[in-house]
Amino acid sequence: MLNYFHNVPFSVTVCDKDGKILEMNDMAERVLSHGNHIIGQNLLDCHPEPARTKLMQMLQNHNLNAYTIEKNGVKKLIYQSPWFENGEFAGYIELSMELPAEMPHFIRQPKL
């Protein structure tokens, strides 16, 4: 993984087209794997139902999956995007980041 992703305040996880974990940044290793080294394991083995079935569908359909969650009063954005190599589906990149309790929202209008 590129070095500038290692010390950022959000999780980055990359898997291949079969769900095998290829890379995780420092935050992902701490938060998602609870400090265990899980690179090389399959994400399908790390998820209970119904998340496992959702992940299997994503690996088949290559669709974007984005949502927010709240746990212990902390809101997070989860953004799971397919990535491609030479035009072929290669896996997923997941970004997981905490969202401030209050966050401005701007609507940008195109310049005429």
KOLDREN-730024 format. One record per residue (C-alpha): residue number from 1; y, z, x. Coordinates in nm, 3 decimals, always signed. Each point is the difference from the previous one (the first is absolute). Layout:
N
SITE     k         y         z         x
SITE   NUM         Y         Z         X
...
This chain:
112
SITE     k         y         z         x
SITE     1    +0.000    +0.000    +0.000
SITE     2    +0.347    -0.072    +0.121
SITE     3    +0.145    +0.305    +0.175
SITE     4    +0.304    +0.029    -0.225
SITE     5    -0.225    +0.085    -0.296
SITE     6    -0.150    +0.307    +0.166
SITE     7    +0.289    +0.245    -0.035
SITE     8    +0.151    -0.109    -0.331
SITE     9    +0.010    +0.244    -0.296
SITE    10    -0.242    -0.202    -0.215
SITE    11    -0.367    -0.094    +0.010
SITE    12    -0.121    -0.346    +0.103
SITE    13    -0.367    -0.091    -0.040
SITE    14    -0.151    -0.343    +0.062
SITE    15    -0.345    -0.110    -0.114
SITE    16    -0.195    -0.323    +0.032
SITE    17    -0.124    -0.221    -0.285
SITE    18    -0.305    +0.223    -0.053
SITE    19    +0.198    +0.326    -0.008
SITE    20    -0.076    +0.112    +0.356
SITE    21    +0.289    +0.203    +0.142
SITE    22    +0.145    -0.187    +0.297
SITE    23    +0.307    +0.208    +0.079
SITE    24    +0.192    +0.308    -0.112
SITE    25    +0.326    +0.139    +0.127
SITE    26    +0.043    +0.367    +0.093
SITE    27    +0.120    +0.104    -0.348
SITE    28    -0.293    -0.174    -0.172
SITE    29    -0.250    +0.171    +0.229
SITE    30    +0.156    +0.341    -0.076
SITE    31    +0.044    -0.044    -0.375
SITE    32    -0.279    -0.232    -0.113
SITE    33    -0.280    +0.096    +0.234
SITE    34    +0.094    +0.369    +0.035
SITE    35    +0.001    -0.040    +0.376
SITE    36    -0.343    -0.163    +0.018
SITE    37    -0.037    -0.332    +0.177
SITE    38    -0.107    -0.242    -0.275
SITE    39    +0.096    -0.332    +0.157
SITE    40    -0.308    -0.220    -0.028
SITE    41    -0.115    +0.159    -0.326
SITE    42    +0.014    -0.183    -0.330
SITE    43    +0.271    +0.095    -0.248
SITE    44    -0.252    -0.033    -0.282
SITE    45    -0.184    +0.301    +0.144
SITE    46    +0.325    +0.201    +0.007
SITE    47    +0.093    -0.045    -0.368
SITE    48    -0.154    +0.157    -0.310
SITE    49    -0.010    -0.177    -0.336
SITE    50    +0.204    -0.152    -0.157
SITE    51    +0.192    -0.079    +0.322
SITE    52    -0.315    -0.146    +0.160
SITE    53    -0.042    -0.258    -0.279
SITE    54    +0.372    -0.084    +0.014
SITE    55    -0.028    -0.057    +0.376
SITE    56    -0.309    -0.221    -0.043
SITE    57    +0.194    -0.213    -0.252
SITE    58    +0.295    -0.025    +0.239
SITE    59    -0.225    -0.116    +0.284
SITE    60    -0.140    -0.270    -0.230
SITE    61    +0.327    -0.109    -0.164
SITE    62    +0.247    +0.053    +0.286
SITE    63    +0.268    +0.134    -0.233
SITE    64    +0.298    +0.220    +0.084
SITE    65    -0.031    +0.361    -0.119
SITE    66    +0.314    +0.215    -0.011
SITE    67    +0.056    +0.327    -0.180
SITE    68    +0.151    +0.347    +0.031
SITE    69    -0.176    +0.334    -0.009
SITE    70    +0.108    +0.363    -0.007
SITE    71    -0.199    +0.282    +0.157
SITE    72    +0.123    +0.356    +0.043
SITE    73    +0.349    -0.111    -0.100
SITE    74    +0.015    -0.274    +0.268
SITE    75    +0.044    -0.359    -0.119
SITE    76    -0.149    -0.283    +0.202
SITE    77    +0.011    -0.377    -0.011
SITE    78    -0.335    -0.165    +0.073
SITE    79    +0.026    -0.370    +0.089
SITE    80    -0.323    -0.187    +0.070
SITE    81    +0.050    -0.360    +0.101
SITE    82    -0.254    -0.261    +0.099
SITE    83    +0.050    -0.152    +0.343
SITE    84    -0.109    -0.344    +0.112
SITE    85    -0.098    -0.159    +0.328
SITE    86    +0.018    -0.379    +0.031
SITE    87    +0.034    -0.020    -0.378
SITE    88    -0.321    +0.200    -0.062
SITE    89    -0.014    +0.343    -0.162
SITE    90    -0.048    +0.251    +0.283
SITE    91    +0.033    +0.339    -0.171
SITE    92    +0.264    +0.247    -0.117
SITE    93    +0.294    +0.185    +0.145
SITE    94    +0.089    +0.323    -0.178
SITE    95    +0.334    +0.175    +0.032
SITE    96    +0.029    +0.351    -0.144
SITE    97    +0.336    +0.172    +0.009
SITE    98    +0.165    +0.304    -0.153
SITE    99    +0.284    -0.075    -0.239
SITE   100    +0.304    +0.227    -0.029
SITE   101    +0.021    +0.192    -0.328
SITE   102    +0.328    -0.176    -0.072
SITE   103    +0.038    -0.351    +0.131
SITE   104    +0.275    -0.251    -0.073
SITE   105    -0.096    -0.327    -0.162
SITE   106    +0.221    -0.304    +0.055
SITE   107    +0.000    -0.323    -0.192
SITE   108    +0.116    -0.282    +0.222
SITE   109    +0.155    -0.302    -0.161
SITE   110    -0.024    -0.338    +0.174
SITE   111    +0.326    -0.134    +0.137
SITE   112    +0.130    -0.296    -0.195
